[in-house]
Amino acid sequence: MALIMDYLVQGAQMLLVLLLAPLLTGWVRTLKAQMLRRRGPSLLQPYRDLFKLLRKEVVLADSASWLFRIAPYLIFAAIWVAAALVPTFAGGLMFSWTADLIAIVALLGTARFFLALAGLDVGTSFGGIGSSREMMIASLAEPAMLMMVFTLSLLAGATELTTVAHFMLTADVGLRVSLALALLALLMVAIAENARIPVDNPATHLELTMVHEAMVLEYSGRHLALIELAASLKLLLYVSLIGCIFAPWGMATAGAGLTVYGVGVVAYLGKLALGGLLLALFETSIAKMRVFRVDQFLGVALMLGLLGALLLFVSRSL
Amino acid sequence: MVNPPNLTTMPLPLFLILSMALLVVGVYAIATARRPNGSRRVYRLALAISAIALVLALTHLLTAPAPATLTLPLGLPWLGAHFRLDALSAFFLIVVNLGGAVASLFALGYGQHERAPKRVLPFYPAFLAGMNLVLLADDAFTFLFAWEFMSLTSWGLVMAHHQESANARAGYLYLVMACFGTLALLLAFGVMAGPNGGYDFAAIRTREMTAGWAAVALFLVLLGTGSKAGLVPLHVWLPLAHPAAPSHVSALMSGVMTKVAVYGFIRIVFDLLGEPLAWWWGGLVLALGGITAVLGVLYALMQHDLKRLLAYHTVENIGIIFIGLGLALAFQANHMYASAALALTAALFHILNHSLFKSLLFLGTGAVLTATGERDMERLGGLIHPMPWTALAFLIGAAAISALPPLNGFASEWLTFQAILLTPELPQWLLKFLAPAVGALLALSAALAAACFVKAFGITFLGRPRSPAAAQAQETDRYSLVAMFTLAALCLLAGILPGLVVDSLSPVVGLINGGAQLATQHTQPWLTLAPIIDAKSAYNGWLVLLFMALSGTMAAFLIHRFASNAVRRGPAWDCGFPDASPATQYTAGSFAQPIRRVFGSVVFQARERVTMPPPGDGRPAKWEVQLRDPVWDYGYAPITTAVIAASTRANHLQYLTIRRYLSLVFGALVFLLLGMALWR
C-alpha cells in the first residue's frame, strides 16, 4: 500500500510540474504587463496558446530532416524528467535518487544540445545565430551552475537534492558567505538559462539580438507547443530549484500524510508566486544588454560560484 | 628458459601468439596488397585476431586470476624478454582489441577506397601488434622496443599519403616528438633501474628510490607518455598526425594509441614507482590535466577540418583522464585509498569511454570522407538527408562525447566530479585551492565540448549542402555502418549501466591502489551508480533513459492521437526573408565566432579583419581570422629558432681542412680522457 502511495506521489509530482508550468509563465507575463500599466493577457493565456498550437498542422521547411521532427519530443522529455526530479512539494520521493543535481544540470544540457542542433537543421541564418549564441551562453552558464553545485555539496556533503534541502532545513547552517555567493550565481544562471532579460528577451521577434526565439523560429504547430511547454517547464524547474535549496520551508518528507503533502503544495505554490513576482520586478526594472556583454555577466556568475567553493574549501580546514 | 605453460598462465602465451599472428599478417599483406581482394583478406584476418584477443582479455578481466608472467630468451641476452598479464594490462587489452576489431570491420568497407593499399596494409596489423606488445611487456627493454615499434608503424600509416605536403610535415613532426618521448622514457627507465641495471619490472617494483630520483623519473615519464598521449604543451604533433592517416587508423591512433600512452603512465607511476609519493605529484598532474582539457577543447572549437577538430578534442579528453589520475595520486599520497579508488575508476572509465566514442566519430568522419571526398566542414552540410544512418551514429557519438546523459561520457565525468568533491579532505593547501579550480576547468571544458560537437554535427550533417560533393553524397557501406553502430550501442550500454562497468574495473583499481576498490555496484537497488553512500549522490542511467523514453513517446502518442498529426512541407520561414543560397547559412567559422570572441581573444589572440572595397570597386570583400597558437609561439618557436641558429653556427665545421679535423678529434679525445680521469 505504501509502495502504491509512493508511486502515486511521484506521479502527482510529474503531473503537477507539467500542469503548473504554463501558469507560472502566464503569471510572470501578467505581472510584467501590469507593472507596465497594461492590462495584459489572462493568467490562462499560455494554456490557450498551447492548445491552439497543438491543434494546428505543422509546416515543415523543405530542408528539415528527421532530427528536426524528433527534437521537440526529446527536448520536452529531457526537461520534463529534469523538472520532475527537482523536489517541489515533497522531498525524498520514490525516484528522487535517479539523478542528482549534476545529472539534472546535464539533462538540461541534453535538451540544449538538441535545441541548438534543431536551430541549425533547416539551414537559415537566424537558426544559426541563435544556436551559436546559445552555446556561447551555455559554455559559461553551465560551469557557473556546477560551481554552485560544488558549493552546495561541500556544505551538505551530497549532490542529491533531497539531502541538500534536508540539510538546509535541519542543520545549523547559519548565514554563510558561500551560500550567498552561490545564490547569486544561481540567480544569474537562471536568468541566462531561461532566456530572460537582460540576457535575452522572451518576447522579442525580428531582432538580431534574439537567441532562444531565433533557434525555434522554424518550428510551428505541435512542435512549437512542445518547445514552449519545455521552456515553461525550465522556468518552473529553476524556481523550484531555488526554492528547494534556499527556501526549503514547508516541504513535506516522503511517506508523510496527506495533510502534510497539502501544506507542502500550498508552500510550493507560494514560492512559485513569489519567484514569479521577483522575476517580473527584476525584468521590468532592467534593460537588455548587448550579446557580447553576456559573457561578462556570466563570467561574474562563474567567479562568484568559484569564490563560494574556494571559501568553503579554505574554511573547512580552519 | 621458457616456462612450461600451465593453465593459469595460458592466456599470456596466447596473447603473444596472437601478436605474432598480427605481425605475420603484416608480412602477408606485403604480398597480397596489390591483389584485388587483398585488403579485404588482411582486414578480415586482423578482425578475427583482434576479436579473439578481445574475448580472451574480457575473460581475464572478469575472472581476475593471479597475474601470469613469462620469460622468453629474446632481446638483451642478459635480460631476456619478460611478459606479464595482469588486470591492468587486461583492461587495456580490451580497449586496444575492441578498437582494433571495430576499425578492421570498418576497413572491410572503407579500405576498398584506399588509393595506396600497399602503404597501409602491411603497417596496419603491425601497428595493432605493437600496441598489444606494449601492454604485455614486463621489462624496460621489451617495453621500449614495443613502444618504438608502435610509434614507427603508426608513423608509416601517417605517411601513407605522403604526397600531400601537409602530411609529410605532420609525419616529420610526429617522428621528432616520438623520438623525444622515447628518449625521455629511456632515461626514466634508466633512473628507475639504478646503477645495477635491474631492468625487469619486478626488480624496479622492489627497488627503493630516493624522493629526488623518483621526482626525476616522474618528470621524465610525464614527458615520455605525455608527448604520446597529447598532454599540453606536448600535443602539437597530434592534431597534425592523427588526421593525416586513413580514417580507421586515425580512429586507432586517437581512440586507442593515446590510451596505450596513458597505460604507460599508469603502469610506471602507479605500479612501478609506487610509494613513496609526494603530494605535489598529484597537484602537478591535476593542473596539467585541467589546462590540457580546456586548451584542447578551445583549439578544437577553432577548427573547421572535421578530423583535426576530433584530434584536438582527443587532447581535451586526455586532460580529463589526467585530472582523474592526478586526483588519484593526490589521494594516494595522503593514504586516502577509498577516494583514490573513485578517482581511478573515473579515469579508467573515461579511458574506455573515450576509446569508444572517439573511434566512432573518426569512423563517421571516414564515412563522410568516402561519400564526399571532403573533410572541410565549410564544404559539407545537409548530409543527414543522404546519409541518415551515418548521421545517427555520429550523433550518438557526439552526444556521448559532450557528456550528455544518459550516454557514457556523462557517467565517467560524473564520477570525476564526485572525486573532486572529496578533495576538501586533503590536508595540503595548494591542493585545496587547485581542486575547485580544476573542477571549474572541467565544467568549462564539458560545456565547451557540447558547443564543439553542436558545431561538428550541425555544420557537417545539418543545414543545406554547401558544395556539389555534399549534395551528391550517398550512404556508406554496410560494414562501416555495422562497425559504427557497434560502438554507438556500446556507448549507450556503458552509459545506462555504468555500475557494471565500474564493477569490472574493480580488480584493475585494486591492483594499482593498494587493494582498495569501490563498493560493489551491481548489488545496488535498481542498478544505481552510487560510488560513496546512497544518500550522498547517486545516478541511474537506465532509469533516466526509461523516463525520457516514456515521457517522449507518451507525448508523441497523445498529441498524434488527440490533437493533430498533419504535416505540410513548405519553404523555410526565416523571419520572412528566406534566402535560397546555401551560402547564407551559418558556417563552422561563424558558429564559433561568439566563443572565439569570448575566449579566443585572450588565449589565441584572435583577430578578425574585414577588407571592404569601396563602392564601385569590383574586388570581393574579404574577412579573415588570425589565430596564434600560444604553445607554438612561446614553446616551440624559440626552440626551433635556437636549433637553427646553433646549426648555422656549427655549419662551418663542415668545411675545415684535414689538419683542423685531426686536431679537433685529438682535442675531443683528450677532453674525454680527462673527464674520465677526474670522475674516477
Chai-1 contact restraints between the chains, C-beta under 6 A:
chainA,res_idxA,chainB,res_idxB,connection_type,confidence,min_distance_angstrom,max_distance_angstrom,comment,restraint_id
A,L54,B,A563,contact,1.0,0.0,6.0,A-B,restraint_1
A,R55,B,A563,contact,1.0,0.0,6.0,A-B,restraint_2
A,R55,B,S564,contact,1.0,0.0,6.0,A-B,restraint_3
A,E57,B,S564,contact,1.0,0.0,6.0,A-B,restraint_4
A,E57,B,A566,contact,1.0,0.0,6.0,A-B,restraint_5
A,E57,B,R568,contact,1.0,0.0,6.0,A-B,restraint_6
A,V58,B,V567,contact,1.0,0.0,6.0,A-B,restraint_7
A,V59,B,R568,contact,1.0,0.0,6.0,A-B,restraint_8
A,V59,B,G570,contact,1.0,0.0,6.0,A-B,restraint_9
A,L60,B,V567,contact,1.0,0.0,6.0,A-B,restraint_10
A,L60,B,R569,contact,1.0,0.0,6.0,A-B,restraint_11
A,A61,B,A572,contact,1.0,0.0,6.0,A-B,restraint_12
A,D62,B,R569,contact,1.0,0.0,6.0,A-B,restraint_13
A,S63,B,R464,contact,1.0,0.0,6.0,A-B,restraint_14
A,S65,B,I384,contact,1.0,0.0,6.0,A-B,restraint_15
A,Y73,B,G552,contact,1.0,0.0,6.0,A-B,restraint_16
A,Y73,B,A555,contact,1.0,0.0,6.0,A-B,restraint_17
A,Y73,B,A556,contact,1.0,0.0,6.0,A-B,restraint_18
A,F76,B,A555,contact,1.0,0.0,6.0,A-B,restraint_19
A,A77,B,M548,contact,1.0,0.0,6.0,A-B,restraint_20
A,A77,B,S551,contact,1.0,0.0,6.0,A-B,restraint_21
A,A77,B,G552,contact,1.0,0.0,6.0,A-B,restraint_22
A,A78,B,M548,contact,1.0,0.0,6.0,A-B,restraint_23
A,W80,B,S551,contact,1.0,0.0,6.0,A-B,restraint_24
A,V81,B,F547,contact,1.0,0.0,6.0,A-B,restraint_25
A,V81,B,M548,contact,1.0,0.0,6.0,A-B,restraint_26
A,W97,B,A538,contact,1.0,0.0,6.0,A-B,restraint_27
A,T98,B,N540,contact,1.0,0.0,6.0,A-B,restraint_28
A,T98,B,L543,contact,1.0,0.0,6.0,A-B,restraint_29
A,A99,B,V544,contact,1.0,0.0,6.0,A-B,restraint_30
A,D100,B,S537,contact,1.0,0.0,6.0,A-B,restraint_31
A,I102,B,W414,contact,1.0,0.0,6.0,A-B,restraint_32
A,I102,B,F417,contact,1.0,0.0,6.0,A-B,restraint_33
A,A103,B,P405,contact,1.0,0.0,6.0,A-B,restraint_34
A,A103,B,Y539,contact,1.0,0.0,6.0,A-B,restraint_35
A,A106,B,P405,contact,1.0,0.0,6.0,A-B,restraint_36
A,A106,B,F410,contact,1.0,0.0,6.0,A-B,restraint_37
A,L107,B,P405,contact,1.0,0.0,6.0,A-B,restraint_38
A,G109,B,L404,contact,1.0,0.0,6.0,A-B,restraint_39
A,T110,B,L404,contact,1.0,0.0,6.0,A-B,restraint_40
A,F113,B,L404,contact,1.0,0.0,6.0,A-B,restraint_41
A,F113,B,A450,contact,1.0,0.0,6.0,A-B,restraint_42
A,A116,B,V454,contact,1.0,0.0,6.0,A-B,restraint_43
A,L117,B,V454,contact,1.0,0.0,6.0,A-B,restraint_44
A,L117,B,G458,contact,1.0,0.0,6.0,A-B,restraint_45
A,L120,B,G458,contact,1.0,0.0,6.0,A-B,restraint_46
A,L120,B,L462,contact,1.0,0.0,6.0,A-B,restraint_47
A,L120,B,G463,contact,1.0,0.0,6.0,A-B,restraint_48
A,D121,B,L462,contact,1.0,0.0,6.0,A-B,restraint_49
A,V122,B,A572,contact,1.0,0.0,6.0,A-B,restraint_50
A,G123,B,G463,contact,1.0,0.0,6.0,A-B,restraint_51
A,G123,B,R464,contact,1.0,0.0,6.0,A-B,restraint_52
A,G123,B,Q585,contact,1.0,0.0,6.0,A-B,restraint_53
A,T124,B,A572,contact,1.0,0.0,6.0,A-B,restraint_54
A,T124,B,D574,contact,1.0,0.0,6.0,A-B,restraint_55
A,S125,B,T584,contact,1.0,0.0,6.0,A-B,restraint_56
A,F126,B,D574,contact,1.0,0.0,6.0,A-B,restraint_57
A,F126,B,C575,contact,1.0,0.0,6.0,A-B,restraint_58
A,G128,B,Y586,contact,1.0,0.0,6.0,A-B,restraint_59
A,S132,B,F591,contact,1.0,0.0,6.0,A-B,restraint_60
A,S132,B,P594,contact,1.0,0.0,6.0,A-B,restraint_61
A,R133,B,P594,contact,1.0,0.0,6.0,A-B,restraint_62
A,M135,B,A451,contact,1.0,0.0,6.0,A-B,restraint_63
A,M135,B,V454,contact,1.0,0.0,6.0,A-B,restraint_64
A,M136,B,P594,contact,1.0,0.0,6.0,A-B,restraint_65
A,M136,B,I595,contact,1.0,0.0,6.0,A-B,restraint_66
A,A138,B,A447,contact,1.0,0.0,6.0,A-B,restraint_67
A,S139,B,A447,contact,1.0,0.0,6.0,A-B,restraint_68
A,S139,B,L448,contact,1.0,0.0,6.0,A-B,restraint_69
A,S139,B,A451,contact,1.0,0.0,6.0,A-B,restraint_70
A,E142,B,A447,contact,1.0,0.0,6.0,A-B,restraint_71
A,P143,B,A440,contact,1.0,0.0,6.0,A-B,restraint_72
A,P143,B,A443,contact,1.0,0.0,6.0,A-B,restraint_73
A,P143,B,L444,contact,1.0,0.0,6.0,A-B,restraint_74
A,P143,B,A447,contact,1.0,0.0,6.0,A-B,restraint_75
A,L146,B,A443,contact,1.0,0.0,6.0,A-B,restraint_76
A,M147,B,A440,contact,1.0,0.0,6.0,A-B,restraint_77
A,F150,B,G439,contact,1.0,0.0,6.0,A-B,restraint_78
A,S153,B,L421,contact,1.0,0.0,6.0,A-B,restraint_79
A,L154,B,P424,contact,1.0,0.0,6.0,A-B,restraint_80
A,A158,B,K536,contact,1.0,0.0,6.0,A-B,restraint_81
A,A158,B,S537,contact,1.0,0.0,6.0,A-B,restraint_82
A,T159,B,S537,contact,1.0,0.0,6.0,A-B,restraint_83
A,E160,B,S537,contact,1.0,0.0,6.0,A-B,restraint_84
A,T163,B,A535,contact,1.0,0.0,6.0,A-B,restraint_85
A,L206,B,C575,contact,1.0,0.0,6.0,A-B,restraint_86
A,E218,B,W573,contact,1.0,0.0,6.0,A-B,restraint_87
A,R222,B,I559,contact,1.0,0.0,6.0,A-B,restraint_88
A,R222,B,S564,contact,1.0,0.0,6.0,A-B,restraint_89
A,D295,B,V598,contact,1.0,0.0,6.0,A-B,restraint_90
A,L306,B,A440,contact,1.0,0.0,6.0,A-B,restraint_91
A,A309,B,P436,contact,1.0,0.0,6.0,A-B,restraint_92
A,L310,B,P436,contact,1.0,0.0,6.0,A-B,restraint_93
A,F313,B,P424,contact,1.0,0.0,6.0,A-B,restraint_94
A,F313,B,K432,contact,1.0,0.0,6.0,A-B,restraint_95
A,F313,B,P436,contact,1.0,0.0,6.0,A-B,restraint_96
A,R316,B,P424,contact,1.0,0.0,6.0,A-B,restraint_97
